[in-house]
């Protein structure tokens, strides 16, 4: 019995140290790694939720169910840590206790600071104090961990919500270009590209360091951070391909940071993608879909500086850098099936963006509308002339 108890002591020491490593790596260490324990808990929580969600045909109902997986992960991770520490400290106390049951009772009393059970000898007091300190530290770290997660979540969702006014919901790259051209705000896209470049860098770091953030869904089922980043990258790629002269310089910076973010996040969930794909590699988006998207942007008043046919290879050369990673994230997280966002685990038609209806006063004069359009046309010609000079 004594030899078995000391063998349990050794196993308990390994269990306590391993669990400490998981706690530190999950809540404190800002690295893109994940302990085997946390990965196991995440898979154990997400798998049954996703199996149940796969049986639901309606996307909004499925989205509501999937939203619980991240919250369950946080709760069950805390409970699992406490349970593992309880077993580990009980094994450490076993050689100093009459039985395993007494060791469990002392370990539980110490971790929860109840004081209802104490060891009969002074030798294991160090273990008891360490167990009490561990219980307090783990709960305190979890309490401090949650504000960090929700602060990153709020930063992410703020810009996603703002994009709704520019691109509707769910987002779509041609829609952003079309609506920006319709309100004569193509030059203003430079500032938008800048903000999304910073957003992509922030999300890339926060969501790879705290991987559970990937599974936190937007408050509205038709919004998704994956679709928003994909749509703004498609907008930038189309802008660069169709209007190479007047496109804001910030578009290129966004593309680089954006596709690196997609690659890093796809790798973090176990789906690495090529680091340097060739511009000639195939993509899933078809040529006809791109032409239709370009015509959609032209309908809003976008003036092409390069014909859509000639722009296709340039757009394809940009999209090959992020399409596979974006489609992987969209399918793995089962986000809203937007246009140009790839397949989902449960097949269904893509959802076009919902946009506000343009309303014009019935008393508006046609000539005034034509005059405004002519002024916009002249302004674009002047901008193009200044760029060529």
N, C-alpha and C positions, 0 to 999 in steps of 0.2 A: 504493500500500500504506500509506503514512504517513497519508494522508487517511482511509483506511478504519479504520486503527487508532485515530485520534483520534475518529472517529465512534463506534467501539466504546467508547472511554473515556467519552464522554458517555452512551451507553446504560448502561454499567456503573455510572456515578454515579447515574443515575435508579433502576436496579434495586436498588442497595445502600440508597439512602435509602428507597425504597418498602418494602423488606423490613424495614428498621429500624422503619418506621411500623407494620407488621403485628405485629412482635414486641412493641413497646411497648403497642399497643392491646389485644393479646390477653392479655398477662401482667401488665401494670402498671396500665393506665388503668382505673379502676373505673367504667366508664360502660356504659350499655345499648346500645352500638354494637358493630359487628363489621366488621373490615376485609374488603374484597372478597376478599383472598387467603384468609383463614380461612374465609369463607363458601364459597368455591370448593372448598377442601379438604374441608370438612364435607359438602358436597353430593356430591363425588366419592367419599367413603367411604360415606356413608349410602345413596346410591342403589343401588349393586349389592347391598349387604347387604339392603336392603328388597325388592328384586326377588327375591332368593333366598328371603327369608323368606316372601314372598307365596305361594310354591309349597308351603309346609309347612302342612299342615292342623292338626296338633296344636299347641295354643297353647304348651305348656311347651317343646317343641322350638324353636318359633319365638322364644320369649323368650330362650332360651339363645343363639341366633344373633344376635339384635338386641343383646344385651349387649356384643358385641364391637365394635360400631360406634364407641362413645365411646373405647375404648382404642385402636383403630386410628387414630382422628382425632388423638389426642395424639402417637402415635409418628410418623405420617406428616407431621404438622405440623412437628415438630422436624427430620425428615429433609429436608422441602421447604425450610425456612428455610436449613439448612446448604447445600443444593444451590444455592439462589438466591444466597446470599452467595458461594459458590465461583465461580459464573459471573460475578457482578458484579465481584468483585475480580480475576478473571482478565482481564476486559475493561479494568479500570483499569490493569492491568500490561502490557497488550498493546503500547502504544506504546514501552515500555521493554524489551521482550523480543524475541529473534530471531524467535519464532513464537508462535502462539496456544497450541500445545502446551506450550512452556516457561512461558508465562504461567499456564496451568492448573496445571502442576506446582508452580510457586512459590506460587500462591495456596493450593493444597491443603496444601502443607508448612507454610505460615504459619498457616492456620486450625486445623490439628490440632497445631500446635507441634511438628512432627517435626524440623525443621531439616535436612532432606535436600536442600533446594534453596534457594538465595538469589539475589537479583538480582545481575547483574554490575556495575551502576552504583549509586552511592549515592543517586541521585535518588528512586527508588521505595521507599526504606526506610520512609518514613512510611506508605505504603500497606501494606507488609508488616507493620509493627507494628500498624496498625489492623485488618488481617485476623486477626492472632493474638489481639488483644484481643476482637474480635468473636466468634470461635469460643468463647472461654472464657466471655464474657458470655452468649451465647445458651444454652449448656448449663447455666450456673449459674442463669439465669432459669427455665429449664424445670424444673430440680430444685426450685427454690423454689416454682414454680407448682403442682406436684403436691400438696404438703401443704395448700395453700390450698383446692384443689378437694376433697380428701378430707375435710378438716375440715368444709366446708359439706355434703358428702354425708352424713357421720356425723350432723351435727345434724339433717338432714332425716329420715334413716331412724330415728333414735331414737324420735321421736314417732309415726311411722308404725307402728313395731313395737308401741308401747304401745297404739295404737288397736285392734290385733288382739284384745286381751283384752276390749275394750268393744264392738266391733262385728263380730268375726269377720273372716274374709278371703274374698273381697274386701269392703271396707267398703260399707255401705248405710245411709242416713240413718234410715229407720224402724227398723232393727235397733238402732241406738244408743239411740233413744228407748224402744223396747220393753224392752231389757235394763236400761236405767237405771231404768225404772219397776218392773221385776220385782224389783230388789234395793233398791227404795225409795231411789234415789240421784239423783232428779231435781234436787234442790237442788245436788248435787255437780257437775252439769253446768256451773255457773257458772265454776268453776275450770278445767274442761276448755276451755270457750269462750275463756277468757283465754289459756291456753297456746297454743291453736291460732291465736289472733289474732297473737301474737308470732311463731309459726312461719310464718304466711303472709307477714308483713312480711319476715322473714329470707329465706325462699325467693324471694320476689319480687325482692329486691335482689341476692342472690347468683347466682340463675339467669339473671337478665337481664344482669348484668355478665359472668359466665362462662357463656356459653350452652351449652357442651358438657355442663354439669351436667344440662341437660334430658334428655339422652340416656343418662345413667347410670341404669340400672334397679335396682330393689330386689333384694336377694339371693334373695328367694322370688318365684316367678312370679306367685302370686296376690296379692301386695302391690304397691301402686303409690302414689306420692305424689299423683298426679293424682286417683285414686279416693278416697284418704283425705281430701283437702281437699274434694272434691265431696260426700262422704258427711257430713262434719261440717257443711258449709254447708246441706245438705238437712235435717239434724237440727235445726239452728238455725232454718231457715225454717219447718219443721213445728211446732217448739216455739212460735215466735212466733205462728203462725197458729192453732194449736189451743188454746193455753193463754196468752192474752195477759195474764192477771192475774198468774199465778205464775211465768212464765218469768223466768229470771235476766236481770238488766239487761245482763250481758256478751254476751248473744246478739246484740244489735244492733251492738255494736262489732265482733264477729267478722264479721258479715255484710258490713259496709262494707269492712273491710280485706281480707276474703277475696275478694270479687268484684273489687276493684281489682287484687289479685294475679293472679287469673285473666286479667283483661283485659291487664295489662302483659305477662305471659308469652306470651299468644296473639299479641300484637302483635310481640313479639321474634322469633317464628319466621315472621313475614310474613303473619299472618292477623289484621289489625285487626278489632275488633268495635265496635259502637256504644257511645259513651261514656255516653249517657243514654237508654236504652230506656224506652218507656212501659210502665207496669204492665199496660196493656191489650194489649200486643203478644203475638202467639201464641208458645207454647213447644212443644217437641216432646214433652215428657212429657204424657201424656193425663190427663184428669179421672179416668177409671176407675183408672188406675195410682195416682194420689194417694189415692183413696178406699180402695183395697186396702192401700196403705202405712199409712194412718191406722188402719185396722182391725187391721193387724198390731201397731201400737204399742198400741192399746187392749187387745189380747190379753195384753200384758204387765202391764197394770194402769194404763196411762195414762188419767186421767180428763179428758175433754174439757171445756173451758170454753166452747168454741165448736163447734157442730156441724161435721162434716167438710165438708158441702156449703157452709156459710157460710164455712168456713176456706179453701176452694179459691182464691177470688180473691186472698186475702192471701198464700197460699203462692206462687201464680203471680206476684204482684207482686214477690216477693223473688227467685224463681228466674230471672226474665227477665234479671236483672242479670248472671248468671254462666253460664247454661246453654250458650250458643253458644260462649263461650271454653273452657269445660270440655270440651265435646264435641269441639272442634277439637283441643285438646291430646291428648285420649284417642285420637282417630283418627290424628293425625299420629305420635304416639309408639307407637301400637299396644299400649296397655296392656291388662291383663286385662279382658275384657268383663263388667263387673259390672252389676248391676241399676241402672237409671236413669242410665246413663253413655253412651248414644248408640250409633250404629253404628260398626263397625270396617271397615278395608279388606277383610278377609276375613270374610264373614258367618258368624255362628255364634250359638248360643243364649247369652244372658247367664248368668253363673255366680252362683248365689245364695251368700250368705255361709255359710261353714262355721263352725258354732258348737259349743261344748262341750255335751255332753249333761248336762241337769240331773238330778242323782241325789239322791233323798231316802231316808233310812233306812226300811226296811220297818216298823220299830217306832214310827215317828213317829205320834202321835195326830192324827186328823183335827180334833178340837176345838182342839188347840194351833195347827194351821195356820190355822183359822178365826179364832182369837183374834188371831194376829199380823196377819192381813189386816184385821180390824176396827180394830186399833190404827193401822195405816197409813192406813185410810180416815179415821179421826178426825183424825189428824195433818194430812192434806191439807185437810180441812175447816177446821181451825184456821188453817192457812197462808192459805187462800183468804179466810177471814174477816178476818185481820189485814191482808191486802193491800187489801181493799175499804174497810176503815176508814182 
